[in-house]
Protein backbone atom coordinates (compact mmCIF):
# COMPACT_ATOMS: atom_id res chain seq x y z
CA UNK A 1 0.00 0.00 0.00
CA UNK A 2 1.01 3.55 -0.59
CA UNK A 3 -0.79 6.77 0.17
CA UNK A 4 -2.49 8.22 -2.87
CA UNK A 5 -4.10 11.60 -2.21
CA UNK A 6 -3.91 10.98 1.54
CA UNK A 7 -5.60 7.59 1.49
CA UNK A 8 -4.06 4.11 1.55
CA UNK A 9 -4.29 2.69 -1.97
CA UNK A 10 -3.28 -0.61 -3.49
CA UNK A 11 -0.18 0.09 -5.55
CA UNK A 12 1.94 -2.28 -7.60
CA UNK A 13 5.60 -2.54 -6.63
CA UNK A 14 6.92 -3.67 -10.03
CA UNK A 15 8.76 -0.43 -10.77
CA UNK A 16 10.46 -0.53 -7.35
CA UNK A 17 11.48 -4.17 -7.92
CA UNK A 18 13.01 -3.29 -11.30
CA UNK A 19 14.85 -0.26 -9.94
CA UNK A 20 16.21 -2.11 -6.91
CA UNK A 21 17.29 -5.20 -8.83
CA UNK A 22 18.76 -3.46 -11.88
CA UNK A 23 20.08 -0.24 -10.38
CA UNK A 24 18.40 1.58 -13.28
CA UNK A 25 17.33 5.17 -12.67
CA UNK A 26 13.64 6.05 -12.66
CA UNK A 27 12.88 9.02 -14.87
CA UNK A 28 9.16 9.93 -14.76
CA UNK A 29 7.63 11.02 -18.07
CA UNK A 30 4.08 12.01 -18.91
CA UNK A 31 2.06 13.36 -21.82
CA UNK A 32 -0.60 16.03 -21.25
CA UNK A 33 -3.12 17.18 -23.83
CA UNK A 34 -3.10 20.96 -24.23
CA UNK A 35 -6.03 23.21 -25.20
CA UNK A 36 -4.47 23.57 -28.66
CA UNK A 37 -4.97 19.84 -29.22
CA UNK A 38 -1.23 19.22 -29.07
CA UNK A 39 0.50 17.19 -26.41
CA UNK A 40 3.02 18.48 -23.93
CA UNK A 41 5.85 16.13 -22.97
CA UNK A 42 6.52 16.37 -19.24
CA UNK A 43 9.84 15.16 -17.91
CA UNK A 44 10.20 15.09 -14.14
CA UNK A 45 13.47 14.81 -12.17
CA UNK A 46 15.00 11.41 -11.50
CA UNK A 47 13.42 9.70 -8.49
CA UNK A 48 16.02 8.92 -5.86
CA UNK A 49 15.95 5.20 -5.05
CA UNK A 50 16.20 4.21 -1.40
CA UNK A 51 18.43 1.17 -0.73
CA UNK A 52 18.57 0.51 3.01
CA UNK A 53 19.14 -3.24 2.79
CA UNK A 54 15.61 -3.93 4.06
CA UNK A 55 13.97 -5.11 0.83
CA UNK A 56 10.36 -4.86 2.02
CA UNK A 57 10.91 -1.39 3.44
CA UNK A 58 12.66 -0.28 0.24
CA UNK A 59 9.78 -1.58 -1.89
CA UNK A 60 7.27 0.42 0.14
CA UNK A 61 9.34 3.60 0.36
CA UNK A 62 10.26 3.67 -3.32
CA UNK A 63 6.71 2.85 -4.41
CA UNK A 64 5.51 5.78 -2.28
CA UNK A 65 8.04 8.06 -3.98
CA UNK A 66 6.80 7.02 -7.43
CA UNK A 67 3.19 7.43 -6.33
CA UNK A 68 3.94 10.98 -5.14
CA UNK A 69 5.23 11.90 -8.61
CA UNK A 70 2.04 10.56 -10.22
CA UNK A 71 -0.06 12.38 -7.62
CA UNK A 72 1.73 15.68 -8.42
CA UNK A 73 1.03 15.32 -12.15
CA UNK A 74 -2.62 14.39 -11.50
CA UNK A 75 -2.91 17.58 -9.45
CA UNK A 76 -1.59 19.56 -12.43
CA UNK A 77 -3.92 17.84 -14.93
CA UNK A 78 -6.87 16.41 -12.95
CA UNK A 79 -9.14 16.36 -15.99
CA UNK A 80 -6.76 13.92 -17.71
CA UNK A 81 -6.47 11.36 -14.93
CA UNK A 82 -8.12 7.99 -15.39
CA UNK A 83 -7.51 4.85 -13.39
CA UNK A 84 -9.00 1.52 -14.44
CA UNK A 85 -9.08 -0.44 -11.18
CA UNK A 86 -10.43 0.81 -7.86
CA UNK A 87 -7.21 1.59 -6.00
CA UNK A 88 -8.90 2.47 -2.74
CA UNK A 89 -11.05 -0.68 -2.62
CA UNK A 90 -8.40 -3.24 -3.55
CA UNK A 91 -6.99 -5.14 -0.58
CA UNK A 92 -3.39 -4.79 0.55
CA UNK A 93 -0.90 -6.75 -1.54
CA UNK A 94 1.64 -9.17 -0.11
CA UNK A 95 5.11 -9.54 -1.53
CA UNK A 96 6.67 -12.92 -2.07
CA UNK A 97 10.22 -11.69 -2.58
Phi and psi in radians as a Rosetta constraint file:
Dihedral C 1 N 2 CA 2 C 2 CIRCULARHARMONIC -2.372 0.35
Dihedral N 2 CA 2 C 2 N 3 CIRCULARHARMONIC 2.784 0.35
Dihedral C 2 N 3 CA 3 C 3 CIRCULARHARMONIC -1.409 0.35
Dihedral N 3 CA 3 C 3 N 4 CIRCULARHARMONIC 2.282 0.35
Dihedral C 3 N 4 CA 4 C 4 CIRCULARHARMONIC -2.250 0.35
Dihedral N 4 CA 4 C 4 N 5 CIRCULARHARMONIC 1.916 0.35
Dihedral C 4 N 5 CA 5 C 5 CIRCULARHARMONIC 1.011 0.35
Dihedral N 5 CA 5 C 5 N 6 CIRCULARHARMONIC 0.731 0.35
Dihedral C 5 N 6 CA 6 C 6 CIRCULARHARMONIC 1.392 0.35
Dihedral N 6 CA 6 C 6 N 7 CIRCULARHARMONIC 0.116 0.35
Dihedral C 6 N 7 CA 7 C 7 CIRCULARHARMONIC -2.231 0.35
Dihedral N 7 CA 7 C 7 N 8 CIRCULARHARMONIC 2.461 0.35
Dihedral C 7 N 8 CA 8 C 8 CIRCULARHARMONIC -1.044 0.35
Dihedral N 8 CA 8 C 8 N 9 CIRCULARHARMONIC 2.308 0.35
Dihedral C 8 N 9 CA 9 C 9 CIRCULARHARMONIC -2.436 0.35
Dihedral N 9 CA 9 C 9 N 10 CIRCULARHARMONIC 2.431 0.35
Dihedral C 9 N 10 CA 10 C 10 CIRCULARHARMONIC -1.099 0.35
Dihedral N 10 CA 10 C 10 N 11 CIRCULARHARMONIC 2.213 0.35
Dihedral C 10 N 11 CA 11 C 11 CIRCULARHARMONIC -2.433 0.35
Dihedral N 11 CA 11 C 11 N 12 CIRCULARHARMONIC 2.228 0.35
Dihedral C 11 N 12 CA 12 C 12 CIRCULARHARMONIC -1.156 0.35
Dihedral N 12 CA 12 C 12 N 13 CIRCULARHARMONIC 2.554 0.35
Dihedral C 12 N 13 CA 13 C 13 CIRCULARHARMONIC -1.831 0.35
Dihedral N 13 CA 13 C 13 N 14 CIRCULARHARMONIC 0.152 0.35
Dihedral C 13 N 14 CA 14 C 14 CIRCULARHARMONIC -0.958 0.35
Dihedral N 14 CA 14 C 14 N 15 CIRCULARHARMONIC -0.751 0.35
Dihedral C 14 N 15 CA 15 C 15 CIRCULARHARMONIC -1.116 0.35
Dihedral N 15 CA 15 C 15 N 16 CIRCULARHARMONIC -0.711 0.35
Dihedral C 15 N 16 CA 16 C 16 CIRCULARHARMONIC -1.133 0.35
Dihedral N 16 CA 16 C 16 N 17 CIRCULARHARMONIC -0.702 0.35
Dihedral C 16 N 17 CA 17 C 17 CIRCULARHARMONIC -1.048 0.35
Dihedral N 17 CA 17 C 17 N 18 CIRCULARHARMONIC -0.859 0.35
Dihedral C 17 N 18 CA 18 C 18 CIRCULARHARMONIC -1.047 0.35
Dihedral N 18 CA 18 C 18 N 19 CIRCULARHARMONIC -0.791 0.35
Dihedral C 18 N 19 CA 19 C 19 CIRCULARHARMONIC -1.132 0.35
Dihedral N 19 CA 19 C 19 N 20 CIRCULARHARMONIC -0.755 0.35
Dihedral C 19 N 20 CA 20 C 20 CIRCULARHARMONIC -1.196 0.35
Dihedral N 20 CA 20 C 20 N 21 CIRCULARHARMONIC -0.722 0.35
Dihedral C 20 N 21 CA 21 C 21 CIRCULARHARMONIC -1.319 0.35
Dihedral N 21 CA 21 C 21 N 22 CIRCULARHARMONIC -0.623 0.35
Dihedral C 21 N 22 CA 22 C 22 CIRCULARHARMONIC -1.679 0.35
Dihedral N 22 CA 22 C 22 N 23 CIRCULARHARMONIC -0.407 0.35
Dihedral C 22 N 23 CA 23 C 23 CIRCULARHARMONIC 1.362 0.35
Dihedral N 23 CA 23 C 23 N 24 CIRCULARHARMONIC 0.100 0.35
Dihedral C 23 N 24 CA 24 C 24 CIRCULARHARMONIC -1.210 0.35
Dihedral N 24 CA 24 C 24 N 25 CIRCULARHARMONIC 2.501 0.35
Dihedral C 24 N 25 CA 25 C 25 CIRCULARHARMONIC -1.269 0.35
Dihedral N 25 CA 25 C 25 N 26 CIRCULARHARMONIC 2.711 0.35
Dihedral C 25 N 26 CA 26 C 26 CIRCULARHARMONIC -1.937 0.35
Dihedral N 26 CA 26 C 26 N 27 CIRCULARHARMONIC 1.998 0.35
Dihedral C 26 N 27 CA 27 C 27 CIRCULARHARMONIC -2.017 0.35
Dihedral N 27 CA 27 C 27 N 28 CIRCULARHARMONIC 1.768 0.35
Dihedral C 27 N 28 CA 28 C 28 CIRCULARHARMONIC -1.201 0.35
Dihedral N 28 CA 28 C 28 N 29 CIRCULARHARMONIC 2.336 0.35
Dihedral C 28 N 29 CA 29 C 29 CIRCULARHARMONIC -2.380 0.35
Dihedral N 29 CA 29 C 29 N 30 CIRCULARHARMONIC 2.489 0.35
Dihedral C 29 N 30 CA 30 C 30 CIRCULARHARMONIC -2.481 0.35
Dihedral N 30 CA 30 C 30 N 31 CIRCULARHARMONIC 2.798 0.35
Dihedral C 30 N 31 CA 31 C 31 CIRCULARHARMONIC -2.122 0.35
Dihedral N 31 CA 31 C 31 N 32 CIRCULARHARMONIC 2.345 0.35
Dihedral C 31 N 32 CA 32 C 32 CIRCULARHARMONIC -2.238 0.35
Dihedral N 32 CA 32 C 32 N 33 CIRCULARHARMONIC 2.247 0.35
Dihedral C 32 N 33 CA 33 C 33 CIRCULARHARMONIC -1.270 0.35
Dihedral N 33 CA 33 C 33 N 34 CIRCULARHARMONIC 2.266 0.35
Dihedral C 33 N 34 CA 34 C 34 CIRCULARHARMONIC -1.702 0.35
Dihedral N 34 CA 34 C 34 N 35 CIRCULARHARMONIC 2.880 0.35
Dihedral C 34 N 35 CA 35 C 35 CIRCULARHARMONIC -1.041 0.35
Dihedral N 35 CA 35 C 35 N 36 CIRCULARHARMONIC -0.469 0.35
Dihedral C 35 N 36 CA 36 C 36 CIRCULARHARMONIC -1.259 0.35
Dihedral N 36 CA 36 C 36 N 37 CIRCULARHARMONIC -0.191 0.35
Dihedral C 36 N 37 CA 37 C 37 CIRCULARHARMONIC 1.624 0.35
Dihedral N 37 CA 37 C 37 N 38 CIRCULARHARMONIC -0.116 0.35
Dihedral C 37 N 38 CA 38 C 38 CIRCULARHARMONIC -1.591 0.35
Dihedral N 38 CA 38 C 38 N 39 CIRCULARHARMONIC 2.827 0.35
Dihedral C 38 N 39 CA 39 C 39 CIRCULARHARMONIC -1.768 0.35
Dihedral N 39 CA 39 C 39 N 40 CIRCULARHARMONIC 2.531 0.35
Dihedral C 39 N 40 CA 40 C 40 CIRCULARHARMONIC -1.842 0.35
Dihedral N 40 CA 40 C 40 N 41 CIRCULARHARMONIC 2.237 0.35
Dihedral C 40 N 41 CA 41 C 41 CIRCULARHARMONIC -1.521 0.35
Dihedral N 41 CA 41 C 41 N 42 CIRCULARHARMONIC 2.166 0.35
Dihedral C 41 N 42 CA 42 C 42 CIRCULARHARMONIC -1.977 0.35
Dihedral N 42 CA 42 C 42 N 43 CIRCULARHARMONIC 2.115 0.35
Dihedral C 42 N 43 CA 43 C 43 CIRCULARHARMONIC -2.012 0.35
Dihedral N 43 CA 43 C 43 N 44 CIRCULARHARMONIC 2.070 0.35
Dihedral C 43 N 44 CA 44 C 44 CIRCULARHARMONIC -1.699 0.35
Dihedral N 44 CA 44 C 44 N 45 CIRCULARHARMONIC 2.855 0.35
Dihedral C 44 N 45 CA 45 C 45 CIRCULARHARMONIC -1.117 0.35
Dihedral N 45 CA 45 C 45 N 46 CIRCULARHARMONIC 2.705 0.35
Dihedral C 45 N 46 CA 46 C 46 CIRCULARHARMONIC -0.926 0.35
Dihedral N 46 CA 46 C 46 N 47 CIRCULARHARMONIC 2.470 0.35
Dihedral C 46 N 47 CA 47 C 47 CIRCULARHARMONIC -1.574 0.35
Dihedral N 47 CA 47 C 47 N 48 CIRCULARHARMONIC 2.155 0.35
Dihedral C 47 N 48 CA 48 C 48 CIRCULARHARMONIC -1.184 0.35
Dihedral N 48 CA 48 C 48 N 49 CIRCULARHARMONIC 2.283 0.35
Dihedral C 48 N 49 CA 49 C 49 CIRCULARHARMONIC -1.680 0.35
Dihedral N 49 CA 49 C 49 N 50 CIRCULARHARMONIC 2.230 0.35
Dihedral C 49 N 50 CA 50 C 50 CIRCULARHARMONIC -1.499 0.35
Dihedral N 50 CA 50 C 50 N 51 CIRCULARHARMONIC 2.241 0.35
Dihedral C 50 N 51 CA 51 C 51 CIRCULARHARMONIC -2.301 0.35
Dihedral N 51 CA 51 C 51 N 52 CIRCULARHARMONIC 1.562 0.35
Dihedral C 51 N 52 CA 52 C 52 CIRCULARHARMONIC -1.630 0.35
Dihedral N 52 CA 52 C 52 N 53 CIRCULARHARMONIC -0.237 0.35
Dihedral C 52 N 53 CA 53 C 53 CIRCULARHARMONIC 1.718 0.35
Dihedral N 53 CA 53 C 53 N 54 CIRCULARHARMONIC -0.252 0.35
Dihedral C 53 N 54 CA 54 C 54 CIRCULARHARMONIC -1.702 0.35
Dihedral N 54 CA 54 C 54 N 55 CIRCULARHARMONIC 1.712 0.35
Dihedral C 54 N 55 CA 55 C 55 CIRCULARHARMONIC -0.992 0.35
Dihedral N 55 CA 55 C 55 N 56 CIRCULARHARMONIC -0.827 0.35
Dihedral C 55 N 56 CA 56 C 56 CIRCULARHARMONIC -1.063 0.35
Dihedral N 56 CA 56 C 56 N 57 CIRCULARHARMONIC -0.793 0.35
Dihedral C 56 N 57 CA 57 C 57 CIRCULARHARMONIC -1.098 0.35
Dihedral N 57 CA 57 C 57 N 58 CIRCULARHARMONIC -0.743 0.35
Dihedral C 57 N 58 CA 58 C 58 CIRCULARHARMONIC -1.116 0.35
Dihedral N 58 CA 58 C 58 N 59 CIRCULARHARMONIC -0.677 0.35
Dihedral C 58 N 59 CA 59 C 59 CIRCULARHARMONIC -1.030 0.35
Dihedral N 59 CA 59 C 59 N 60 CIRCULARHARMONIC -0.842 0.35
Dihedral C 59 N 60 CA 60 C 60 CIRCULARHARMONIC -1.146 0.35
Dihedral N 60 CA 60 C 60 N 61 CIRCULARHARMONIC -0.815 0.35
Dihedral C 60 N 61 CA 61 C 61 CIRCULARHARMONIC -1.138 0.35
Dihedral N 61 CA 61 C 61 N 62 CIRCULARHARMONIC -0.770 0.35
Dihedral C 61 N 62 CA 62 C 62 CIRCULARHARMONIC -1.206 0.35
Dihedral N 62 CA 62 C 62 N 63 CIRCULARHARMONIC -0.671 0.35
Dihedral C 62 N 63 CA 63 C 63 CIRCULARHARMONIC -1.081 0.35
Dihedral N 63 CA 63 C 63 N 64 CIRCULARHARMONIC -0.669 0.35
Dihedral C 63 N 64 CA 64 C 64 CIRCULARHARMONIC -1.141 0.35
Dihedral N 64 CA 64 C 64 N 65 CIRCULARHARMONIC -0.665 0.35
Dihedral C 64 N 65 CA 65 C 65 CIRCULARHARMONIC -1.109 0.35
Dihedral N 65 CA 65 C 65 N 66 CIRCULARHARMONIC -0.756 0.35
Dihedral C 65 N 66 CA 66 C 66 CIRCULARHARMONIC -1.138 0.35
Dihedral N 66 CA 66 C 66 N 67 CIRCULARHARMONIC -0.719 0.35
Dihedral C 66 N 67 CA 67 C 67 CIRCULARHARMONIC -1.082 0.35
Dihedral N 67 CA 67 C 67 N 68 CIRCULARHARMONIC -0.659 0.35
Dihedral C 67 N 68 CA 68 C 68 CIRCULARHARMONIC -1.088 0.35
Dihedral N 68 CA 68 C 68 N 69 CIRCULARHARMONIC -0.679 0.35
Dihedral C 68 N 69 CA 69 C 69 CIRCULARHARMONIC -1.115 0.35
Dihedral N 69 CA 69 C 69 N 70 CIRCULARHARMONIC -0.791 0.35
Dihedral C 69 N 70 CA 70 C 70 CIRCULARHARMONIC -1.077 0.35
Dihedral N 70 CA 70 C 70 N 71 CIRCULARHARMONIC -0.788 0.35
Dihedral C 70 N 71 CA 71 C 71 CIRCULARHARMONIC -1.000 0.35
Dihedral N 71 CA 71 C 71 N 72 CIRCULARHARMONIC -0.750 0.35
Dihedral C 71 N 72 CA 72 C 72 CIRCULARHARMONIC -1.082 0.35
Dihedral N 72 CA 72 C 72 N 73 CIRCULARHARMONIC -0.717 0.35
Dihedral C 72 N 73 CA 73 C 73 CIRCULARHARMONIC -1.236 0.35
Dihedral N 73 CA 73 C 73 N 74 CIRCULARHARMONIC -0.665 0.35
Dihedral C 73 N 74 CA 74 C 74 CIRCULARHARMONIC -1.076 0.35
Dihedral N 74 CA 74 C 74 N 75 CIRCULARHARMONIC -0.657 0.35
Dihedral C 74 N 75 CA 75 C 75 CIRCULARHARMONIC -1.105 0.35
Dihedral N 75 CA 75 C 75 N 76 CIRCULARHARMONIC -0.627 0.35
Dihedral C 75 N 76 CA 76 C 76 CIRCULARHARMONIC -1.254 0.35
Dihedral N 76 CA 76 C 76 N 77 CIRCULARHARMONIC -0.618 0.35
Dihedral C 76 N 77 CA 77 C 77 CIRCULARHARMONIC -2.309 0.35
Dihedral N 77 CA 77 C 77 N 78 CIRCULARHARMONIC 1.068 0.35
Dihedral C 77 N 78 CA 78 C 78 CIRCULARHARMONIC -1.089 0.35
Dihedral N 78 CA 78 C 78 N 79 CIRCULARHARMONIC -0.485 0.35
Dihedral C 78 N 79 CA 79 C 79 CIRCULARHARMONIC -1.276 0.35
Dihedral N 79 CA 79 C 79 N 80 CIRCULARHARMONIC -0.182 0.35
Dihedral C 79 N 80 CA 80 C 80 CIRCULARHARMONIC -1.901 0.35
Dihedral N 80 CA 80 C 80 N 81 CIRCULARHARMONIC 0.120 0.35
Dihedral C 80 N 81 CA 81 C 81 CIRCULARHARMONIC -1.562 0.35
Dihedral N 81 CA 81 C 81 N 82 CIRCULARHARMONIC 2.308 0.35
Dihedral C 81 N 82 CA 82 C 82 CIRCULARHARMONIC -2.565 0.35
Dihedral N 82 CA 82 C 82 N 83 CIRCULARHARMONIC 2.244 0.35
Dihedral C 82 N 83 CA 83 C 83 CIRCULARHARMONIC -2.167 0.35
Dihedral N 83 CA 83 C 83 N 84 CIRCULARHARMONIC 2.291 0.35
Dihedral C 83 N 84 CA 84 C 84 CIRCULARHARMONIC -1.332 0.35
Dihedral N 84 CA 84 C 84 N 85 CIRCULARHARMONIC -0.849 0.35
Dihedral C 84 N 85 CA 85 C 85 CIRCULARHARMONIC -1.629 0.35
Dihedral N 85 CA 85 C 85 N 86 CIRCULARHARMONIC 2.874 0.35
Dihedral C 85 N 86 CA 86 C 86 CIRCULARHARMONIC -1.545 0.35
Dihedral N 86 CA 86 C 86 N 87 CIRCULARHARMONIC 1.572 0.35
Dihedral C 86 N 87 CA 87 C 87 CIRCULARHARMONIC -1.017 0.35
Dihedral N 87 CA 87 C 87 N 88 CIRCULARHARMONIC -0.591 0.35
Dihedral C 87 N 88 CA 88 C 88 CIRCULARHARMONIC -1.493 0.35
Dihedral N 88 CA 88 C 88 N 89 CIRCULARHARMONIC -0.188 0.35
Dihedral C 88 N 89 CA 89 C 89 CIRCULARHARMONIC -1.812 0.35
Dihedral N 89 CA 89 C 89 N 90 CIRCULARHARMONIC -0.275 0.35
Dihedral C 89 N 90 CA 90 C 90 CIRCULARHARMONIC -1.276 0.35
Dihedral N 90 CA 90 C 90 N 91 CIRCULARHARMONIC 2.429 0.35
Dihedral C 90 N 91 CA 91 C 91 CIRCULARHARMONIC -1.271 0.35
Dihedral N 91 CA 91 C 91 N 92 CIRCULARHARMONIC 2.767 0.35
Dihedral C 91 N 92 CA 92 C 92 CIRCULARHARMONIC -0.998 0.35
Dihedral N 92 CA 92 C 92 N 93 CIRCULARHARMONIC 2.392 0.35
Dihedral C 92 N 93 CA 93 C 93 CIRCULARHARMONIC -1.450 0.35
Dihedral N 93 CA 93 C 93 N 94 CIRCULARHARMONIC 2.800 0.35
Dihedral C 93 N 94 CA 94 C 94 CIRCULARHARMONIC -2.176 0.35
Dihedral N 94 CA 94 C 94 N 95 CIRCULARHARMONIC 2.345 0.35
Dihedral C 94 N 95 CA 95 C 95 CIRCULARHARMONIC -1.544 0.35
Dihedral N 95 CA 95 C 95 N 96 CIRCULARHARMONIC 2.651 0.35
Dihedral C 95 N 96 CA 96 C 96 CIRCULARHARMONIC -2.116 0.35
Dihedral N 96 CA 96 C 96 N 97 CIRCULARHARMONIC 0.486 0.35
